[in-house]
Amino acid sequence: MLRNLKSAVAAWMIVAAAASAQGVADPVDDLLAALATAEGPDAEQIVEKIASEWSRSGSAALDLLLSRGREALAQDDIDTALGHFTALIDHAPEFAEGYNARATAYFNARMIGPAVDDIRKTLSLNPRHFGAMTGLAIILEDLGRESAALDVWREVQRLYPASPQAERAVPRLERMVEGATL
C-alpha cells in the first residue's frame, strides 16, 4: 500500500505540472484565483462555489446519483453510497467528483487502498482538487507518512491558503518532519 501512496503522490505532481504547463482552462479558474487571496467567510463561499462546479456532471441523472450517494453517506449507509458512486463512475468515468465521493465512502469504510486509488483517479482528472488532496494528506498522516502528508498539505495551502485544516496541519507536521526551530 505504501508503494501505491508514493505512486499517487508522484502521479498527482506530474499531472498537476503537466496541466499547469499546458495552460488547461477550467470553468473554475476565476474561482480558484479568487480563493488564493480570500479569507474567512469569503473563502468558504468560494469553496462552496467550486465544489458546486465540480459536482456538475453535465447530466441530471448522473448528478442525482451523486446526490443520492452523498445523502446515503451522510446517513452512514456506506454500502448504498458506494453503490450510487460506483454506478456514477460506470456511466461517467471521466467525472472526477464521482471518484472523489467514492474515495470518501471507502475511507469511511476504512478501505484505505480503494480510497487512495480513487483519490489518484480524481487527481488525474482534476489535479487542482484540493478536497481530494485533503483526503490524501489525512490518509498519509494516518499511515505515518508525515513527510508526504506535509507535501500534500502544502499543495492544498497553495490552492486554498485559508484552509483551516491545512492551517492546523502544516505547522504541526513541519515540527514533526523538520524539527523544532531554536
C-alpha contacts under 8 A as a table, 3 or more apart, distances in Angstrom:
res1	aa1	res2	aa2	distance
1	M	4	N	5.03
1	M	5	L	6.39
1	M	113	G	6.48
2	L	5	L	4.95
2	L	6	K	6.22
3	R	6	K	5.14
3	R	7	S	6.10
4	N	7	S	4.94
4	N	8	A	5.96
4	N	113	G	7.92
4	N	116	V	7.62
4	N	117	D	7.83
5	L	8	A	4.95
5	L	9	V	6.24
5	L	116	V	6.97
5	L	140	L	7.51
6	K	9	V	5.28
6	K	10	A	6.08
7	S	10	A	5.07
7	S	11	A	5.79
8	A	11	A	5.20
8	A	12	W	5.98
8	A	116	V	7.32
8	A	117	D	7.63
8	A	119	I	7.88
8	A	120	R	5.26
9	V	12	W	5.16
9	V	13	M	6.27
9	V	120	R	7.91
9	V	148	A	7.73
9	V	152	V	7.79
10	A	13	M	5.23
10	A	14	I	6.30
11	A	14	I	5.16
11	A	15	V	6.13
11	A	120	R	7.52
11	A	124	S	7.50
12	W	15	V	5.18
12	W	16	A	5.98
12	W	120	R	6.85
12	W	123	L	5.86
12	W	124	S	6.30
12	W	127	P	6.52
13	M	16	A	5.11
13	M	17	A	6.08
14	I	17	A	5.20
14	I	18	A	6.13
15	V	18	A	5.08
15	V	19	A	6.04
15	V	123	L	7.75
15	V	124	S	6.08
15	V	127	P	6.33
16	A	19	A	5.24
16	A	20	S	6.05
16	A	127	P	4.97
16	A	128	R	7.09
17	A	20	S	5.09
17	A	21	A	6.01
18	A	21	A	5.06
18	A	22	Q	6.11
19	A	22	Q	5.19
19	A	23	G	6.22
19	A	24	V	5.62
19	A	127	P	7.54
20	S	23	G	5.21
20	S	24	V	6.62
21	A	24	V	7.96
25	A	29	D	6.92
26	D	29	D	5.42
27	P	30	D	7.57
27	P	53	E	7.79
28	V	31	L	5.08
28	V	32	L	6.09
28	V	50	I	6.35
28	V	53	E	7.10
29	D	32	L	5.20
29	D	33	A	6.16
30	D	33	A	5.02
30	D	34	A	6.19
31	L	34	A	5.06
31	L	35	L	6.05
31	L	46	I	6.37
31	L	49	K	7.70
31	L	50	I	6.68
32	L	35	L	4.86
32	L	36	A	6.32
32	L	46	I	7.98
32	L	50	I	7.69
32	L	159	L	7.04
32	L	160	Y	7.91
33	A	36	A	5.33
33	A	37	T	7.52
34	A	37	T	5.84
34	A	38	A	6.16
34	A	46	I	7.60
35	L	38	A	4.94
35	L	39	E	7.95
35	L	43	A	5.81
35	L	46	I	6.26
35	L	47	V	7.42
35	L	159	L	7.34
35	L	160	Y	6.02
35	L	161	P	7.61
36	A	158	R	7.39
36	A	159	L	6.06
36	A	160	Y	5.81
36	A	161	P	6.06
37	T	161	P	7.32
38	A	42	D	5.80
38	A	43	A	4.78
38	A	161	P	7.96
38	A	162	A	7.03
39	E	42	D	5.67
39	E	43	A	4.91
39	E	44	E	7.86
39	E	162	A	5.64
40	G	43	A	5.43
40	G	44	E	6.44
40	G	162	A	7.02
41	P	44	E	4.94
41	P	45	Q	6.17
42	D	45	Q	5.21
42	D	46	I	6.33
43	A	46	I	5.11
43	A	47	V	6.12
43	A	162	A	6.68
44	E	47	V	5.06
44	E	48	E	6.25
45	Q	48	E	5.09
45	Q	49	K	6.32
46	I	49	K	5.02
46	I	50	I	6.15
47	V	50	I	5.05
47	V	51	A	6.06
48	E	51	A	5.04
48	E	52	S	6.07
49	K	52	S	4.98
49	K	53	E	6.22
50	I	53	E	5.06
50	I	54	W	6.12
51	A	54	W	5.05
51	A	55	S	6.05
52	S	55	S	5.06
52	S	56	R	6.70
53	E	56	R	5.53
54	W	57	S	7.72
54	W	96	A	7.79
54	W	97	E	6.31
55	S	63	D	7.25
55	S	66	L	7.83
55	S	97	E	5.96
56	R	59	S	7.58
56	R	63	D	6.40
57	S	60	A	7.75
57	S	62	L	6.47
57	S	63	D	6.04
57	S	92	A	7.95
57	S	95	F	6.37
58	G	62	L	7.83
58	G	63	D	7.69
59	S	62	L	5.27
59	S	63	D	6.10
60	A	63	D	5.01
60	A	64	L	6.10
61	A	64	L	5.06
61	A	65	L	6.51
62	L	65	L	5.02
62	L	66	L	6.40
62	L	88	L	6.00
62	L	91	H	7.79
62	L	92	A	7.78
63	D	66	L	5.05
63	D	67	S	6.14
64	L	67	S	4.95
64	L	68	R	6.00
65	L	68	R	5.16
65	L	69	G	6.00
65	L	84	H	5.50
65	L	85	F	6.81
65	L	87	A	7.58
65	L	88	L	6.07
66	L	69	G	5.12
66	L	70	R	6.17
66	L	84	H	6.83
66	L	85	F	6.32
66	L	88	L	6.88
66	L	98	G	6.83
66	L	101	A	7.77
67	S	70	R	5.13
67	S	71	E	6.17
68	R	71	E	4.98
68	R	72	A	6.14
68	R	81	A	7.32
68	R	84	H	6.86
69	G	72	A	5.11
69	G	73	L	6.12
69	G	80	T	6.88
69	G	81	A	4.14
69	G	82	L	7.00
69	G	83	G	7.61
69	G	84	H	5.03
69	G	85	F	5.92
69	G	101	A	8.00
70	R	73	L	4.95
70	R	74	A	6.09
70	R	81	A	6.55
70	R	101	A	7.41
71	E	74	A	5.05
71	E	75	Q	6.38
71	E	81	A	7.67
72	A	75	Q	5.08
72	A	76	D	6.28
72	A	77	D	5.02
72	A	78	I	6.69
72	A	80	T	6.11
72	A	81	A	5.06
73	L	76	D	4.82
73	L	77	D	5.42
73	L	78	I	5.53
73	L	80	T	7.80
73	L	81	A	5.38
73	L	105	A	6.68
74	A	77	D	7.47
77	D	80	T	5.64
77	D	81	A	6.26
78	I	81	A	4.92
78	I	82	L	5.97
78	I	105	A	6.06
78	I	108	N	7.59
78	I	109	A	6.90
79	D	82	L	5.15
79	D	83	G	6.20
80	T	83	G	5.00
80	T	84	H	6.32
81	A	84	H	5.23
81	A	85	F	6.12
81	A	102	R	7.67
81	A	105	A	6.81
82	L	85	F	5.10
82	L	86	T	5.84
82	L	102	R	6.11
82	L	105	A	6.37
82	L	106	Y	7.64
83	G	86	T	5.23
83	G	87	A	6.13
84	H	87	A	5.16
84	H	88	L	6.15
85	F	88	L	4.94
85	F	89	I	6.19
85	F	98	G	5.84
85	F	99	Y	7.44
85	F	101	A	6.80
85	F	102	R	5.50
86	T	89	I	5.04
86	T	90	D	6.06
86	T	98	G	7.76
86	T	102	R	7.18
87	A	90	D	5.00
87	A	91	H	6.31
88	L	91	H	5.28
88	L	92	A	5.89
88	L	93	P	7.82
88	L	98	G	6.20
89	I	92	A	4.91
89	I	93	P	4.82
89	I	94	E	7.78
89	I	95	F	7.11
89	I	98	G	5.69
89	I	99	Y	6.81
90	D	93	P	5.88
92	A	95	F	5.49
92	A	98	G	7.94
93	P	96	A	7.86
94	E	125	L	6.82
95	F	98	G	5.81
95	F	99	Y	7.39
95	F	125	L	7.46
96	A	99	Y	5.47
96	A	100	N	6.35
96	A	121	K	7.22
96	A	122	T	4.68
96	A	123	L	7.56
96	A	125	L	5.54
96	A	126	N	6.26
97	E	100	N	4.82
97	E	101	A	5.97
97	E	122	T	6.82
98	G	101	A	5.28
98	G	102	R	6.20
99	Y	102	R	5.07
99	Y	103	A	5.97
99	Y	118	D	5.10
99	Y	119	I	6.76
99	Y	121	K	6.68
99	Y	122	T	5.56
100	N	103	A	5.02
100	N	104	T	6.42
100	N	118	D	6.35
100	N	119	I	5.97
100	N	122	T	5.69
100	N	132	A	6.13
101	A	104	T	5.17
101	A	105	A	6.48
102	R	105	A	4.95
102	R	106	Y	6.10
102	R	115	A	7.34
102	R	118	D	6.96
103	A	106	Y	5.03
103	A	107	F	6.03
103	A	114	P	7.01
103	A	115	A	4.17
103	A	116	V	6.97
103	A	117	D	7.81
103	A	118	D	5.21
103	A	119	I	6.05
104	T	107	F	5.02
104	T	108	N	6.16
104	T	115	A	6.81
104	T	135	G	7.66
105	A	108	N	5.08
105	A	109	A	6.25
105	A	115	A	7.79
106	Y	109	A	4.98
106	Y	110	R	6.22
106	Y	111	M	5.00
106	Y	112	I	6.68
106	Y	114	P	6.40
106	Y	115	A	5.10
107	F	110	R	4.85
107	F	111	M	5.51
107	F	112	I	5.67
107	F	115	A	5.55
108	N	111	M	7.48
111	M	114	P	5.93
111	M	115	A	6.28
112	I	115	A	4.93
112	I	116	V	6.10
112	I	139	I	7.58
113	G	116	V	5.24
113	G	117	D	6.27
114	P	117	D	4.96
114	P	118	D	6.20
115	A	118	D	5.22
115	A	119	I	6.16
116	V	119	I	4.95
116	V	120	R	6.06
116	V	136	L	6.90
117	D	120	R	5.09
117	D	121	K	6.36
118	D	121	K	5.00
118	D	122	T	6.05
119	I	122	T	4.92
119	I	123	L	6.15
119	I	132	A	5.79
119	I	133	M	7.65
119	I	135	G	7.70
119	I	136	L	6.86
120	R	123	L	5.26
120	R	124	S	6.16
121	K	124	S	5.00
121	K	125	L	6.28
122	T	125	L	5.27
122	T	126	N	5.86
122	T	127	P	7.51
122	T	129	H	7.50
122	T	132	A	6.92
123	L	126	N	4.77
123	L	127	P	4.37
123	L	128	R	7.09
123	L	129	H	6.38
123	L	132	A	7.02
123	L	133	M	7.80
124	S	127	P	5.76
126	N	129	H	5.61
128	R	159	L	7.36
129	H	132	A	5.51
129	H	133	M	6.42
130	F	133	M	4.79
130	F	134	T	5.99
130	F	155	E	7.94
130	F	156	V	5.32
130	F	159	L	6.92
130	F	160	Y	7.32
131	G	134	T	5.01
131	G	135	G	6.45
132	A	135	G	5.07
132	A	136	L	6.24
133	M	136	L	4.96
133	M	137	A	6.07
133	M	152	V	6.32
133	M	153	W	7.41
133	M	155	E	7.89
133	M	156	V	6.44
134	T	137	A	5.10
134	T	138	I	6.24
134	T	152	V	7.52
134	T	153	W	6.81
134	T	156	V	6.76
135	G	138	I	5.18
135	G	139	I	6.24
136	L	139	I	5.10
136	L	140	L	6.06
136	L	149	A	7.50
136	L	152	V	7.43
137	A	140	L	5.09
137	A	141	E	6.16
137	A	148	A	7.60
137	A	149	A	4.48
137	A	150	L	7.25
137	A	152	V	5.61
137	A	153	W	6.05
138	I	141	E	5.24
138	I	142	D	6.11
138	I	149	A	7.04
139	I	142	D	4.99
139	I	143	L	6.22
139	I	149	A	7.94
140	L	143	L	5.13
140	L	144	G	6.42
140	L	145	R	5.00
140	L	146	E	6.66
140	L	148	A	6.65
140	L	149	A	5.17
141	E	144	G	5.05
141	E	145	R	5.21
141	E	146	E	5.09
141	E	148	A	7.96
141	E	149	A	5.51
142	D	145	R	7.40
145	R	148	A	5.57
145	R	149	A	6.12
146	E	149	A	4.93
146	E	150	L	6.00
146	E	173	L	6.40
146	E	176	M	7.48
146	E	177	V	6.60
147	S	150	L	5.10
147	S	151	D	6.42
147	S	173	L	7.51
147	S	177	V	5.90
148	A	151	D	5.10
148	A	152	V	6.41
149	A	152	V	5.17
149	A	153	W	6.08
149	A	173	L	7.94
150	L	153	W	5.01
150	L	154	R	6.09
150	L	169	A	7.69
150	L	170	V	6.16
150	L	173	L	5.95
150	L	174	E	7.09
151	D	154	R	5.22
151	D	155	E	6.49
152	V	155	E	5.07
152	V	156	V	6.30
153	W	156	V	4.90
153	W	157	Q	6.14
153	W	166	A	5.69
153	W	169	A	7.12
153	W	170	V	6.34
154	R	157	Q	4.93
154	R	158	R	6.14
154	R	166	A	7.42
154	R	170	V	6.84
155	E	158	R	4.91
155	E	159	L	6.44
156	V	159	L	5.33
156	V	160	Y	5.76
156	V	161	P	7.39
156	V	163	S	7.63
156	V	166	A	6.82
157	Q	160	Y	4.86
157	Q	161	P	4.34
157	Q	162	A	7.17
157	Q	163	S	6.51
157	Q	166	A	6.02
157	Q	167	E	7.63
158	R	161	P	5.71
160	Y	163	S	5.54
161	P	166	A	7.90
161	P	167	E	7.89
162	A	166	A	7.90
162	A	167	E	7.15
163	S	166	A	5.26
163	S	167	E	6.07
164	P	167	E	4.99
164	P	168	R	6.37
165	Q	168	R	5.33
165	Q	169	A	6.04
166	A	169	A	4.90
166	A	170	V	5.70
167	E	170	V	5.95
167	E	171	P	7.20
168	R	171	P	6.34
168	R	172	R	6.64
169	A	172	R	5.25
169	A	173	L	5.95
170	V	173	L	5.24
170	V	174	E	5.90
171	P	174	E	5.00
171	P	175	R	6.29
172	R	175	R	5.39
172	R	176	M	6.48
173	L	176	M	4.87
173	L	177	V	5.83
173	L	178	E	7.92
174	E	177	V	5.16
174	E	178	E	5.24
174	E	179	G	6.78
175	R	178	E	5.51
175	R	179	G	4.54
175	R	180	A	5.16
176	M	179	G	5.56
176	M	180	A	7.78
